[in-house]
Amino acid sequence: MRKLYRTTALAGLLSASAASALAVPLVTFGYDATANKVVVPGNAPAIARASFETALSNLGGPLLREDMEGMSVTDLLNKSPIAFSFGSVTGTAVTPSTEAVSLPITGVFNTTSGGSKFIDATGDVTITFGQALSGFGLYLTDLGDFNGALLTATVALVGGGTAQVDVQRGGENASLLFFGVLESDLNVRYSSITFNTNADTGSPDVFGMDDFVGVVRVTDGQVPLPSTITLLWAGLLALGVSSRRKT
């Protein structure tokens, strides 16, 4: 199992160093403890998402998106798996949901502008991709407010093996996190990602998932020009430095 690096700054970006950045996966976080059921342009999660999507776009393939708005919420009994446009979601307890269903007192929420639907989840949750991806990200809501549950993300690699990162974000109700992982190794692809919130302790957290984004490289042998890669990583590293200076 490879261990991914964990950011220490909002909208942070971690790599071994500028010189060896292409040797490790890119992991981005953007966290807002006071989101209060809204995505605000310019806040840490939105900034992290925009930078991550730029990185995905530079791989050359079209971005795959899912905002959950096509889901049915008529049957809310542990509806698993949940099919979406480029994969499926399974888990201990995953259901299609809306603000009305989840009730105003809960912290999970929709993150799509003008939308209302999202996935409500707890315990082990696996997002399986219909085709192998080189990068994947999503908004996660209401993390860590139940017994300070630790969220662990484990990416399954095509051909075997996993990469793992621990995500601990405060304990605030209705908080917002953007999480994304991008594989810098051209030979590595992701088949799925699993989130776990202390399910083995008997007190897993409840959280929401919305606005998935992923990418497939154009071809296995097609690599962006070195200058493009260098500028991309330099820009993302600058964002991480800027975010750290503001904290």
C-alpha positions as CSV (number, residue, x, y, z in Angstrom):
1,M,0.0,0.0,0.0
2,R,1.3,3.4,-0.9
3,K,0.6,6.2,1.6
4,L,-0.5,9.5,0.1
5,Y,0.7,12.7,1.7
6,R,-1.7,14.8,3.7
7,T,-2.0,18.6,3.4
8,T,-1.5,20.9,6.4
9,A,-3.0,24.0,4.8
10,L,-6.4,24.9,3.4
11,A,-6.6,24.4,-0.4
12,G,-3.2,22.8,0.1
13,L,-1.1,20.8,-2.3
14,L,1.5,18.3,-1.3
15,S,4.4,16.9,-3.2
16,A,7.8,15.6,-2.2
17,S,9.4,18.6,-3.7
18,A,9.3,20.7,-6.9
19,A,12.0,18.5,-8.4
20,S,10.3,15.2,-7.6
21,A,6.6,16.3,-7.8
22,L,5.9,14.1,-10.7
23,A,6.9,11.0,-8.7
24,V,4.0,11.2,-6.2
25,P,0.2,11.6,-6.5
26,L,-1.2,15.1,-6.2
27,V,-3.7,15.4,-3.4
28,T,-5.7,18.6,-2.8
29,F,-7.9,19.7,0.1
30,G,-10.0,22.7,0.6
31,Y,-12.0,23.0,3.8
32,D,-14.5,25.5,5.1
33,A,-15.8,24.9,8.7
34,T,-18.4,27.7,8.3
35,A,-19.9,26.7,4.9
36,N,-23.3,26.3,6.5
37,K,-24.9,24.5,3.5
38,V,-23.5,26.7,0.7
39,V,-20.6,26.7,-1.7
40,V,-19.2,30.2,-1.9
41,P,-17.0,31.2,-4.9
42,G,-13.6,32.1,-3.5
43,N,-13.8,30.0,-0.4
44,A,-11.2,27.3,0.2
45,P,-13.2,24.4,-1.2
46,A,-14.1,26.3,-4.4
47,I,-10.5,27.4,-4.9
48,A,-9.2,23.9,-4.4
49,R,-11.8,22.5,-6.9
50,A,-11.0,25.0,-9.6
51,S,-7.2,24.3,-9.3
52,F,-7.8,20.6,-9.3
53,E,-10.1,20.7,-12.4
54,T,-7.4,22.7,-14.2
55,A,-4.9,19.9,-13.4
56,L,-7.4,17.3,-14.7
57,S,-8.0,19.3,-17.9
58,N,-4.3,19.4,-18.6
59,L,-4.3,15.6,-19.0
60,G,-6.1,16.1,-22.3
61,G,-9.2,14.1,-21.8
62,P,-12.7,15.5,-21.3
63,L,-13.8,16.0,-17.7
64,L,-16.4,13.5,-16.4
65,R,-19.0,15.1,-14.2
66,E,-21.9,14.0,-12.0
67,D,-24.1,16.3,-9.9
68,M,-26.6,13.7,-8.7
69,E,-29.5,15.7,-10.0
70,G,-30.7,12.7,-12.1
71,M,-31.1,10.4,-9.0
72,S,-34.5,9.1,-7.8
73,V,-35.3,9.7,-4.2
74,T,-38.6,7.9,-4.1
75,D,-37.1,4.9,-2.4
76,L,-34.8,5.8,0.5
77,L,-34.3,2.3,1.9
78,N,-30.5,1.6,1.7
79,K,-30.6,1.9,-2.1
80,S,-27.3,0.3,-3.1
81,P,-25.7,0.3,-5.5
82,I,-26.4,3.8,-6.7
83,A,-25.6,4.1,-10.4
84,F,-24.3,7.4,-11.8
85,S,-23.0,8.6,-15.1
86,F,-19.5,7.2,-14.9
87,G,-19.7,4.5,-12.1
88,S,-21.6,3.4,-9.1
89,V,-21.7,3.9,-5.3
90,T,-22.0,1.0,-2.7
91,G,-21.7,1.0,1.0
92,T,-22.9,0.2,4.5
93,A,-25.6,2.8,4.2
94,V,-25.8,5.0,1.1
95,T,-29.0,6.7,-0.1
96,P,-30.1,9.3,-2.7
97,S,-31.2,12.4,-0.7
98,T,-32.3,16.0,-0.9
99,E,-32.4,18.8,1.6
100,A,-36.1,18.1,2.4
101,V,-35.3,14.4,3.0
102,S,-32.2,14.9,5.2
103,L,-34.1,17.6,7.2
104,P,-32.8,21.1,7.9
105,I,-31.3,20.0,11.3
106,T,-28.7,17.7,9.6
107,G,-25.4,19.0,8.3
108,V,-25.3,17.2,4.9
109,F,-26.3,19.2,1.9
110,N,-26.4,19.6,-1.9
111,T,-23.5,21.5,-3.4
112,T,-24.8,21.9,-7.0
113,S,-25.8,25.5,-7.8
114,G,-29.5,25.4,-8.4
115,G,-29.7,21.7,-7.5
116,S,-31.1,19.8,-4.6
117,K,-29.8,16.2,-4.7
118,F,-26.8,14.5,-3.3
119,I,-25.7,11.1,-1.7
120,D,-26.1,10.6,2.0
121,A,-23.7,8.1,3.4
122,T,-22.1,6.5,6.5
123,G,-19.6,3.8,7.3
124,D,-17.7,2.2,4.4
125,V,-18.6,3.8,1.0
126,T,-17.0,2.7,-2.3
127,I,-17.2,4.7,-5.5
128,T,-16.4,2.4,-8.4
129,F,-15.5,3.9,-11.8
130,G,-16.9,2.6,-15.1
131,Q,-13.5,3.2,-16.7
132,A,-10.1,3.6,-15.1
133,L,-9.4,7.2,-14.1
134,S,-6.2,9.1,-13.7
135,G,-7.8,11.7,-11.4
136,F,-11.0,12.0,-9.3
137,G,-12.5,14.6,-6.9
138,L,-15.7,15.5,-5.1
139,Y,-17.3,17.7,-2.5
140,L,-17.8,16.1,0.9
141,T,-20.1,17.7,3.5
142,D,-20.6,17.6,7.3
143,L,-17.4,15.7,8.0
144,G,-16.1,14.9,11.5
145,D,-19.0,16.3,13.6
146,F,-20.0,12.9,14.9
147,N,-17.5,11.6,17.6
148,G,-14.7,13.4,15.6
149,A,-14.7,10.5,13.1
150,L,-11.6,10.2,11.0
151,L,-12.2,9.9,7.2
152,T,-9.9,7.5,5.4
153,A,-9.8,7.5,1.6
154,T,-8.3,4.4,-0.1
155,V,-7.8,4.4,-3.9
156,A,-7.7,1.0,-5.6
157,L,-5.1,0.9,-8.4
158,V,-5.8,-0.9,-11.7
159,G,-3.6,-4.1,-11.7
160,G,-3.5,-4.3,-7.9
161,G,-2.4,-2.3,-4.9
162,T,-3.9,0.7,-3.1
163,A,-3.0,4.3,-2.1
164,Q,-4.4,5.7,1.1
165,V,-4.8,9.1,2.8
166,D,-6.3,10.1,6.1
167,V,-8.6,13.2,6.1
168,Q,-9.4,14.7,9.5
169,R,-11.4,17.9,9.4
170,G,-12.5,19.5,12.6
171,G,-15.9,18.6,13.9
172,E,-18.2,21.4,12.6
173,N,-21.7,20.8,11.5
174,A,-22.5,21.6,7.8
175,S,-18.8,22.0,6.9
176,L,-17.6,21.6,3.3
177,L,-14.5,19.8,2.0
178,F,-13.3,19.4,-1.6
179,F,-11.1,16.3,-1.9
180,G,-9.2,15.3,-5.1
181,V,-6.5,12.9,-6.0
182,L,-4.6,13.0,-9.3
183,E,-2.1,10.3,-10.4
184,S,1.2,11.8,-11.7
185,D,2.5,8.4,-12.8
186,L,1.4,7.9,-16.4
187,N,1.1,4.1,-15.9
188,V,-1.2,4.2,-12.9
189,R,-5.0,4.3,-13.0
190,Y,-7.7,4.2,-10.3
191,S,-10.5,1.7,-10.4
192,S,-12.3,2.8,-7.3
193,I,-12.1,4.9,-4.1
194,T,-13.3,3.9,-0.7
195,F,-14.2,6.2,2.2
196,N,-14.4,4.9,5.7
197,T,-15.5,6.9,8.8
198,N,-14.5,4.7,11.8
199,A,-17.1,2.0,10.8
200,D,-15.1,-0.5,12.9
201,T,-15.6,1.5,16.1
202,G,-19.4,1.3,15.9
203,S,-19.8,5.1,15.7
204,P,-19.3,6.0,12.0
205,D,-19.8,9.6,10.9
206,V,-22.6,10.6,8.5
207,F,-21.6,12.7,5.5
208,G,-22.7,13.9,2.1
209,M,-21.2,13.4,-1.4
210,D,-21.9,15.6,-4.4
211,D,-20.5,17.0,-7.7
212,F,-18.1,14.2,-8.7
213,V,-15.4,15.0,-11.3
214,G,-12.9,12.7,-13.0
215,V,-10.7,12.3,-16.1
216,V,-9.3,9.6,-18.3
217,R,-6.0,10.4,-20.1
218,V,-6.4,10.7,-23.9
219,T,-4.1,7.7,-24.6
220,D,-1.6,5.8,-22.4
221,G,1.3,7.1,-24.4
222,Q,0.2,10.6,-24.9
223,V,2.0,12.9,-22.4
224,P,1.6,16.7,-22.1
225,L,4.6,18.8,-23.1
226,P,7.2,19.2,-20.3
227,S,6.7,22.9,-20.3
228,T,3.0,22.5,-19.7
229,I,3.5,20.0,-16.9
230,T,6.1,22.3,-15.2
231,L,3.9,25.4,-15.4
232,L,0.9,23.4,-14.1
233,W,2.7,22.1,-11.0
234,A,4.4,25.5,-10.4
235,G,1.0,27.2,-10.4
236,L,-0.6,24.6,-8.1
237,L,2.4,24.8,-5.7
238,A,2.1,28.6,-5.7
239,L,-1.6,28.2,-4.6
240,G,-0.6,26.0,-1.7
241,V,2.0,28.5,-0.6
242,S,-0.4,31.4,-0.8
243,S,-3.0,29.5,1.2
244,R,-0.5,28.7,3.9
245,R,0.5,32.4,4.2
246,K,-3.2,33.3,4.8
247,T,-3.6,30.8,7.7
